[in-house]
Every structure is written in C-alpha cells, then in structure tokens.
Amino acid sequence: MLNRVILIGRLTRDPELRYTPSGVAVTQFTLAVDRPFTGQGGEREADFIPVVTWRQLAETCANYLRKGRLTAVEGRIQVRNYENNEGKRVYVTEVIADNVRFLESNREGGGGGNREESSFGGGSGGGNRGGNNFSRNNQDPFSDEGKPIDISDDDLPF
C-alpha cells in the first residue's frame, strides 16, 4: 500500500510552532494549492490543505516559512478524529510532512533571478534518506539554470 503526497502551493499564513508536553516541536500551516482548471466564472480555484511538521523540521519551517511563500511539501495523508465540546465526532484530514522545500528566496521584494530552493527533511529517520535534497550549505549541482556544461567524450560511460 502507498500513502504519499507531493504538493506545491503558497502558505496562507505564518506557521504556528508549538511544543508537546514532552517538548517535541510541532508546526501547523495551511498550503493553498491551485486546481488545474478554472471555475464557472473563469477564476482559478484552490484547495487549502492543512500540513503538520514535527521535530527539527517543525522548527526550521517556523523559522523560515512565511505567509505567501511558494513551498513544496512531501509527506503522507493522515485522518484523525476527536470529540468536540458538544460531544460530536470531528474528523480532520491533514498532510504529515517529512520533506519541505522552500521554492522562493527569503528576501522581500526581490525580482527575477533571486530564486532559491532549499530542502529540509524530517521524520523519524531524520536527515536525507538518499534523495537529492540540498540544504543551504551544500551546492546544488544543477544550479546553472540551463546553461551548457562542458563534458568531454571521456566523461561519458558509453
């Protein structure tokens, strides 16, 4: 069975950082994700997806994500339920993120060319689980923005 989701959207507000009674960081935010079609009025509609991050990933998101920032989230869908004050059962569907990519620069008012992508993984394993995730301290080998690279025939395996 597979429970995996990848979303790209914009934050509707700044993330909320909280700590559990045992001291574990948890952050919640909502991602506005455009639908691939327009409504009857010709306007684009969006879905508002609640996202939860835990531990170091939660603290990183709280420190660097802000309302309106374009962000990619990778994780799993979780449905939980509880009884509210009126005794009614309430169901909550949310994405538990284990990887968050910041797709825009943190700088305010920057024009084109200031694109920055940073990736932060979390979850129980912590850190990079073999994917091509590059943090701010590592150089992205594909950051040449489409410029040709010099490769000789000796470098090719065929």
ZABA-397907 format. One line per 10 residues: number of its first residue (from 1); for each residue x, y, z of N, C-alpha, C. Coordinates in steps of 0.1 Angstrom, whole numbers, plus 5000, padded with zeros to 4 digits. Layout:
REM ZABA-397907
NUM = X:Y:Z:X:Y:Z:X:Y:Z; ...
//
This chain:
REM ZABA-397907
1 = 5008:4988:5000:5000:5000:5000:5009:5012:5000; 5004:5023:4995:5011:5035:4993:5003:5047:4998; 5009:5055:5007:5003:5068:5012:5013:5078:5010; 5014:5085:4999:5024:5095:4996:5018:5107:4989; 5021:5119:4993:5016:5131:4986:5027:5141:4984; 5026:5148:4973:5035:5159:4970:5026:5171:4966; 5028:5182:4972:5020:5194:4970:5030:5206:4968; 5025:5215:4959:5032:5228:4957:5022:5239:4958; 5024:5248:4967:5014:5259:4969:5020:5270:4978; 5012:5279:4981:5016:5291:4989:5010:5290:5003
11 = 5018:5294:5013:5013:5294:5027:5002:5305:5029; 4991:5302:5035:4980:5311:5038:4983:5320:5050; 4992:5316:5058:4996:5324:5070:5009:5319:5075; 5015:5326:5084:5028:5321:5090:5025:5308:5098; 5035:5299:5098:5033:5287:5105:5032:5289:5120; 5025:5280:5127:5023:5281:5142:5032:5270:5148; 5042:5274:5156:5050:5265:5163:5046:5263:5177; 5044:5250:5181:5040:5247:5194:5049:5235:5199; 5049:5232:5212:5056:5221:5217:5047:5212:5225; 5048:5199:5223:5040:5189:5231:5045:5190:5245
21 = 5037:5184:5255:5041:5184:5269:5055:5177:5271; 5059:5168:5262:5072:5162:5263:5083:5170:5256; 5080:5181:5251:5090:5190:5245:5092:5188:5230; 5084:5181:5223:5086:5178:5209:5079:5190:5201; 5087:5196:5191:5082:5207:5183:5072:5202:5173; 5062:5209:5171:5052:5206:5160:5047:5220:5154; 5047:5220:5141:5043:5232:5134:5031:5228:5125; 5021:5238:5124:5010:5236:5116:5009:5248:5107; 5006:5246:5094:5003:5256:5084:4994:5251:5074; 4988:5260:5066:4979:5257:5055:4985:5261:5042
31 = 4985:5252:5032:4990:5254:5019:4978:5256:5009; 4978:5267:5002:4969:5269:4992:4974:5264:4978; 4967:5254:4973:4972:5247:4961:4961:5249:4950; 4966:5255:4939:4957:5258:4928:4952:5245:4921; 4939:5245:4917:4934:5234:4910:4938:5236:4895; 4938:5225:4888:4943:5226:4874:4933:5231:4864; 4921:5236:4869:4911:5241:4860:4905:5254:4866; 4897:5261:4858:4890:5273:4863:4876:5270:4866; 4870:5278:4875:4856:5276:4878:4847:5282:4868; 4834:5282:4870:4824:5286:4861:4826:5301:4857
41 = 4831:5309:4867:4833:5323:4865:4846:5326:4858; 4854:5316:4854:4867:5317:4848:4878:5320:4858; 4875:5319:4871:4885:5321:4881:4891:5308:4885; 4904:5308:4889:4911:5297:4894:4906:5294:4908; 4904:5282:4911:4900:5278:4925:4912:5271:4931; 4912:5271:4944:4923:5265:4952:4918:5256:4963; 4926:5246:4967:4923:5238:4978:4932:5243:4989; 4927:5242:5002:4935:5247:5013:4938:5234:5022; 4951:5230:5021:4955:5217:5027:4962:5220:5040; 4957:5215:5051:4965:5216:5064:4977:5207:5064
51 = 4988:5212:5068:5001:5205:5069:5007:5205:5083; 5012:5194:5087:5018:5193:5101:5033:5188:5099; 5042:5195:5106:5056:5190:5106:5060:5188:5121; 5070:5179:5123:5074:5176:5136:5089:5178:5138; 5093:5179:5150:5107:5179:5154:5115:5190:5148; 5127:5187:5143:5136:5197:5137:5130:5204:5125; 5123:5196:5117:5116:5201:5105:5106:5212:5109; 5099:5210:5120:5089:5219:5125:5096:5233:5129; 5107:5232:5136:5114:5244:5140:5120:5251:5127; 5125:5244:5118:5130:5250:5105:5119:5257:5098
61 = 5107:5251:5097:5096:5257:5090:5092:5270:5097; 5091:5269:5110:5087:5281:5118:5096:5292:5116; 5109:5289:5115:5119:5300:5113:5120:5306:5099; 5117:5298:5089:5120:5303:5075:5107:5305:5067; 5096:5298:5069:5085:5299:5061:5076:5311:5066; 5071:5318:5056:5062:5330:5059:5050:5329:5049; 5040:5337:5053:5028:5338:5045:5031:5342:5031; 5025:5334:5021:5027:5337:5007:5038:5331:5000; 5047:5324:5008:5059:5318:5002:5055:5305:4994; 5061:5304:4983:5059:5292:4975:5067:5280:4981
71 = 5060:5269:4984:5066:5258:4991:5061:5245:4985; 5071:5235:4985:5067:5222:4982:5067:5213:4994; 5057:5204:4996:5056:5196:5007:5055:5181:5003; 5062:5173:5009:5061:5158:5006:5058:5151:5019; 5049:5142:5019:5045:5135:5031:5034:5125:5029; 5026:5123:5039:5016:5113:5039:5003:5119:5044; 4992:5114:5039:4978:5119:5044:4975:5111:5057; 4970:5119:5066:4965:5112:5079:4951:5118:5082; 4943:5109:5086:4929:5112:5091:4929:5109:5106; 4925:5119:5114:4924:5116:5128:4910:5122:5132
81 = 4905:5117:5144:4892:5122:5149:4893:5124:5164; 4883:5133:5168:4882:5135:5182:4868:5140:5185; 4864:5140:5198:4851:5145:5202:4852:5160:5206; 4844:5169:5200:4845:5183:5204:4837:5185:5217; 4836:5198:5220:4829:5202:5233:4814:5198:5233; 4808:5197:5221:4794:5193:5221:4792:5178:5220; 4803:5170:5221:4801:5156:5220:4801:5150:5206; 4803:5158:5196:4802:5153:5182:4816:5149:5178; 4817:5138:5170:4829:5133:5164:4833:5142:5153; 4846:5147:5153:4851:5156:5143:4863:5149:5136
91 = 4863:5148:5123:4873:5142:5115:4882:5153:5109; 4895:5151:5110:4905:5160:5105:4914:5153:5095; 4915:5158:5083:4924:5152:5073:4936:5162:5071; 4948:5157:5072:4960:5166:5071:4971:5159:5065; 4981:5166:5060:4993:5160:5055:5004:5161:5066; 5010:5150:5069:5021:5149:5078:5034:5150:5069; 5040:5161:5069:5052:5163:5060:5065:5158:5066; 5072:5151:5057:5086:5147:5061:5097:5153:5053; 5092:5162:5043:5102:5169:5035:5095:5182:5030; 5102:5193:5032:5096:5206:5028:5107:5213:5021
101 = 5103:5219:5009:5112:5226:5001:5107:5241:5000; 5117:5250:5002:5113:5264:5001:5117:5268:4987; 5107:5271:4979:5109:5273:4965:5112:5288:4961; 5111:5297:4971:5114:5311:4968:5124:5316:4978; 5131:5327:4974:5140:5333:4983:5133:5339:4995; 5140:5340:5006:5135:5346:5018:5135:5362:5017; 5142:5367:5007:5143:5382:5006:5130:5388:5002; 5127:5400:5008:5115:5407:5004:5117:5415:4992; 5107:5415:4983:5107:5424:4971:5117:5421:4961; 5123:5409:4961:5133:5405:4951:5126:5403:4938
111 = 5133:5407:4927:5128:5405:4914:5132:5391:4909; 5132:5390:4896:5136:5377:4890:5150:5374:4892; 5154:5362:4891:5168:5358:4893:5172:5356:4907; 5164:5358:4917:5167:5356:4931:5161:5343:4936; 5158:5334:4927:5152:5321:4931:5161:5313:4939; 5156:5308:4950:5164:5299:4959:5156:5287:4963; 5162:5276:4963:5154:5264:4967:5162:5257:4978; 5156:5255:4989:5162:5248:5000:5153:5237:5004; 5159:5226:5008:5151:5214:5012:5154:5209:5026; 5144:5206:5034:5147:5202:5047:5138:5190:5049
121 = 5144:5179:5053:5137:5166:5056:5136:5164:5071; 5126:5156:5075:5124:5153:5089:5120:5139:5091; 5111:5137:5100:5105:5123:5102:5114:5116:5112; 5111:5103:5114:5117:5096:5124:5132:5093:5120; 5135:5091:5107:5148:5088:5103:5157:5100:5104; 5152:5112:5102:5160:5125:5103:5170:5125:5092; 5170:5137:5085:5180:5139:5075:5176:5133:5062; 5186:5133:5053:5184:5129:5039:5183:5114:5038; 5173:5108:5032:5171:5094:5031:5175:5089:5017; 5185:5095:5012:5190:5091:4999:5185:5099:4987
131 = 5177:5109:4989:5172:5117:4978:5181:5128:4975; 5179:5136:4965:5187:5147:4961:5182:5160:4967; 5184:5161:4980:5180:5173:4987:5192:5181:4991; 5192:5193:4988:5203:5202:4990:5200:5213:5000; 5206:5214:5011:5204:5225:5020:5212:5237:5016; 5211:5248:5024:5218:5260:5021:5233:5258:5021; 5238:5248:5028:5253:5247:5030:5259:5238:5019; 5251:5231:5011:5256:5223:5000:5253:5229:4987; 5262:5228:4977:5259:5234:4964:5251:5224:4956; 5241:5230:4949:5232:5222:4940:5240:5220:4927
141 = 5242:5208:4923:5250:5206:4910:5242:5210:4898; 5229:5212:4899:5220:5216:4888:5216:5231:4889; 5224:5239:4895:5220:5253:4897:5225:5262:4886; 5229:5257:4875:5234:5265:4864:5223:5271:4856; 5210:5269:4859:5199:5275:4853:5198:5273:4838; 5202:5261:4833:5200:5257:4819:5212:5261:4811; 5223:5266:4816:5235:5270:4809:5242:5257:4804; 5248:5257:4793:5255:5244:4788:5267:5241:4798; 5270:5228:4799:5281:5224:4807:5291:5217:4798; 5304:5218:4802:5314:5212:4794:5317:5198:4798
151 = 5314:5188:4789:5316:5174:4791:5323:5168:4779; 5335:5162:4782:5342:5156:4771:5337:5142:4769; 5341:5136:4757:5337:5122:4754:5342:5112:4764; 5354:5116:4770:5360:5107:4780:5352:5106:4793; 5343:5116:4796:5335:5116:4808:5322:5107:4806; 5319:5104:4794:5306:5096:4792:5309:5081:4794; 5299:5074:4799:5301:5060:4802:5298:5051:4790; 5295:5057:4778:5291:5049:4767:5299:5053:4755
//
